[in-house]
Amino acid sequence: MGVCAKPMKYGDVAWKCEDCEKDSTCIICQDCFNKGDHTGHRVWLKTNVGGCCDCGDPDAWEEKGFCCDHKGFAASSHTMLAALPKHI
């Protein structure tokens, strides 16, 4: 899957990374944070957030901060094309 987009609701834990976010509203969920590499980055744990996880969205997040499961829109389209039957 190219983009996480997990809905975040009151009480969920989310992370901000000042080195990966493209604006101050960007967040990633706990799962994506755990599967990414933010070593040495300026990160903040957030609670009581709203919105959705920005992992994999190149308009919101730097590619260096994507987790291993979400590699962006290009990865998503490549995966979908590869899954098509050979005769198509």
Backbone as CSV, one residue per row, in Angstrom:
resi,resn,N_x,N_y,N_z,CA_x,CA_y,CA_z,C_x,C_y,C_z
1,MET,0.848,-1.172,0.000,0.000,0.000,0.000,0.895,1.237,0.000
2,GLY,0.522,2.242,-0.765,1.362,3.415,-0.906,1.247,4.436,0.204
3,VAL,0.036,4.633,0.733,-0.206,5.664,1.746,-0.992,5.051,2.901
4,CYS,-0.650,5.402,4.123,-1.346,4.842,5.282,-2.759,5.421,5.411
5,ALA,-2.871,6.711,5.662,-4.153,7.420,5.813,-5.043,6.872,6.928
6,LYS,-4.445,6.207,7.916,-5.225,5.699,9.053,-5.902,6.868,9.768
7,PRO,-7.219,6.779,9.973,-7.911,7.857,10.696,-7.432,7.918,12.148
8,MET,-7.179,9.117,12.613,-6.731,9.333,13.985,-7.873,9.999,14.739
9,LYS,-8.115,9.504,15.946,-9.215,10.054,16.736,-8.726,10.412,18.140
10,TYR,-9.573,11.077,18.864,-9.251,11.515,20.215,-8.697,10.345,21.034
11,GLY,-7.566,10.536,21.638,-6.943,9.518,22.483,-5.885,8.698,21.773
12,ASP,-5.851,8.737,20.427,-4.821,8.009,19.691,-3.467,8.677,19.890
13,VAL,-2.426,7.885,19.767,-1.057,8.392,19.829,-0.580,8.628,18.401
14,ALA,0.014,9.775,18.179,0.586,10.102,16.873,1.946,10.744,17.096
15,TRP,2.713,10.815,16.030,4.047,11.391,16.099,4.195,12.514,15.092
16,LYS,4.895,13.541,15.493,5.318,14.609,14.597,6.825,14.480,14.466
17,CYS,7.327,14.716,13.272,8.768,14.725,13.056,9.095,16.008,12.310
18,GLU,9.781,16.912,12.967,10.106,18.198,12.369,11.055,18.064,11.188
19,ASP,11.740,16.925,11.083,12.666,16.712,9.974,11.994,16.057,8.766
20,CYS,10.802,15.516,8.932,10.108,14.832,7.839,8.823,15.525,7.408
21,GLU,8.164,16.219,8.313,6.893,16.863,7.972,7.120,18.002,6.989
22,LYS,6.127,18.219,6.124,6.216,19.329,5.180,5.419,20.537,5.657
23,ASP,4.577,20.361,6.661,3.938,21.483,7.354,3.582,21.042,8.766
24,SER,3.213,21.987,9.591,3.033,21.706,11.021,1.801,20.861,11.342
25,THR,0.947,20.576,10.367,-0.240,19.763,10.634,0.003,18.273,10.381
26,CYS,1.155,17.907,9.871,1.432,16.517,9.487,1.742,15.646,10.709
27,ILE,1.189,14.426,10.693,1.423,13.452,11.760,1.529,12.068,11.145
28,ILE,2.112,11.143,11.899,2.070,9.730,11.521,1.608,8.920,12.728
29,CYS,0.998,7.787,12.440,0.478,6.935,13.514,1.617,6.182,14.194
30,GLN,1.299,5.578,15.314,2.292,4.825,16.094,2.910,3.696,15.279
31,ASP,2.086,2.956,14.522,2.606,1.844,13.718,3.633,2.316,12.704
32,CYS,3.316,3.382,11.981,4.239,3.892,10.969,5.510,4.448,11.614
33,PHE,5.370,5.090,12.740,6.550,5.593,13.443,7.472,4.430,13.825
34,ASN,6.890,3.363,14.349,7.694,2.209,14.761,8.377,1.526,13.584
35,LYS,7.767,1.580,12.403,8.320,0.915,11.217,9.208,1.833,10.376
36,GLY,9.319,3.096,10.780,10.162,4.047,10.062,11.471,4.261,10.798
37,ASP,12.301,5.132,10.241,13.581,5.447,10.878,13.664,6.955,11.086
38,HIS,13.468,7.361,12.308,13.553,8.777,12.655,14.687,9.010,13.651
39,THR,15.703,8.152,13.571,16.866,8.266,14.453,17.522,9.634,14.279
40,GLY,17.695,10.339,15.368,18.344,11.636,15.346,17.435,12.776,14.906
41,HIS,16.183,12.472,14.581,15.235,13.507,14.167,14.597,14.169,15.383
42,ARG,14.046,15.334,15.162,13.321,16.070,16.200,11.872,15.585,16.162
43,VAL,11.533,14.658,17.068,10.200,14.041,17.080,9.443,14.420,18.347
44,TRP,8.115,14.409,18.215,7.230,14.757,19.313,6.094,13.757,19.367
45,LEU,5.815,13.255,20.542,4.665,12.389,20.772,3.448,13.278,20.990
46,LYS,2.380,12.982,20.279,1.153,13.775,20.389,-0.002,12.860,20.782
47,THR,-0.900,13.374,21.577,-2.138,12.666,21.898,-3.295,13.610,21.594
48,ASN,-4.474,13.043,21.573,-5.669,13.846,21.309,-5.576,14.587,19.975
49,VAL,-5.197,13.828,18.950,-5.043,14.398,17.614,-6.251,14.056,16.753
50,GLY,-6.380,14.729,15.656,-7.407,14.426,14.667,-6.759,14.382,13.302
51,GLY,-7.475,13.905,12.327,-6.948,13.821,10.972,-6.584,12.393,10.626
52,CYS,-5.583,12.233,9.785,-5.159,10.893,9.383,-3.639,10.843,9.268
53,CYS,-3.125,9.630,9.253,-1.683,9.410,9.158,-1.196,9.838,7.774
54,ASP,-0.136,10.615,7.747,0.421,11.130,6.495,1.546,10.279,5.921
55,CYS,1.832,9.143,6.517,2.932,8.308,6.034,2.661,7.854,4.601
56,GLY,3.612,8.062,3.739,3.504,7.680,2.339,2.988,8.783,1.435
57,ASP,2.498,9.865,2.002,1.979,10.977,1.205,3.108,11.972,0.936
58,PRO,3.622,12.017,-0.298,4.759,12.893,-0.584,4.413,14.380,-0.535
59,ASP,3.132,14.729,-0.527,2.744,16.131,-0.381,2.816,16.586,1.075
60,ALA,2.818,15.625,2.008,2.796,15.950,3.430,4.081,15.559,4.163
61,TRP,4.782,14.569,3.641,5.866,13.945,4.399,7.051,13.695,3.477
62,GLU,8.256,13.905,3.964,9.463,13.607,3.192,9.608,12.092,3.028
63,GLU,10.048,11.655,1.865,10.191,10.213,1.602,11.125,9.523,2.588
64,LYS,12.131,10.232,3.072,13.070,9.632,4.030,12.365,9.168,5.303
65,GLY,11.177,9.720,5.569,10.435,9.385,6.775,9.335,8.364,6.571
66,PHE,9.155,7.885,5.333,8.138,6.857,5.089,8.529,5.570,5.808
67,CYS,7.539,4.830,6.290,7.826,3.534,6.918,7.997,2.469,5.834
68,CYS,8.333,1.262,6.233,8.575,0.187,5.271,7.301,-0.282,4.578
69,ASP,6.135,0.025,5.108,4.871,-0.397,4.503,4.281,0.626,3.537
70,HIS,4.683,1.880,3.636,4.064,2.948,2.839,5.145,3.733,2.117
71,LYS,5.256,3.492,0.823,6.330,4.098,0.027,5.837,5.130,-0.969
72,GLY,4.617,5.615,-0.802,4.122,6.691,-1.639,3.231,6.235,-2.775
73,PHE,2.712,7.226,-3.512,1.780,6.959,-4.599,2.424,6.158,-5.723
74,ALA,3.685,6.436,-6.052,4.360,5.714,-7.132,4.460,4.233,-6.796
75,ALA,4.779,3.911,-5.554,4.869,2.509,-5.144,3.504,1.848,-5.213
76,SER,2.479,2.590,-4.868,1.129,2.051,-4.899,0.708,1.721,-6.325
77,SER,0.953,2.623,-7.273,0.566,2.362,-8.656,1.397,1.242,-9.255
78,HIS,2.669,1.156,-8.896,3.520,0.063,-9.385,2.996,-1.286,-8.885
79,THR,2.597,-1.341,-7.626,2.059,-2.575,-7.050,0.761,-2.977,-7.735
80,MET,-0.097,-2.004,-7.993,-1.367,-2.306,-8.671,-1.126,-2.800,-10.095
81,LEU,-0.216,-2.172,-10.821,0.082,-2.602,-12.191,0.696,-4.003,-12.209
82,ALA,1.563,-4.287,-11.262,2.205,-5.598,-11.198,1.182,-6.695,-10.888
83,ALA,0.100,-6.351,-10.225,-0.927,-7.341,-9.852,-1.886,-7.659,-10.999
84,LEU,-1.865,-6.884,-12.075,-2.761,-7.150,-13.202,-2.384,-8.450,-13.891
85,PRO,-3.366,-9.162,-14.424,-3.054,-10.378,-15.191,-2.168,-10.043,-16.390
86,LYS,-1.322,-10.965,-16.786,-0.348,-10.731,-17.860,-1.008,-10.370,-19.187
87,HIS,-2.220,-10.861,-19.456,-2.864,-10.598,-20.736,-3.408,-9.175,-20.856
88,ILE,-3.358,-8.396,-19.784,-3.872,-7.030,-19.840,-2.755,-6.060,-20.157
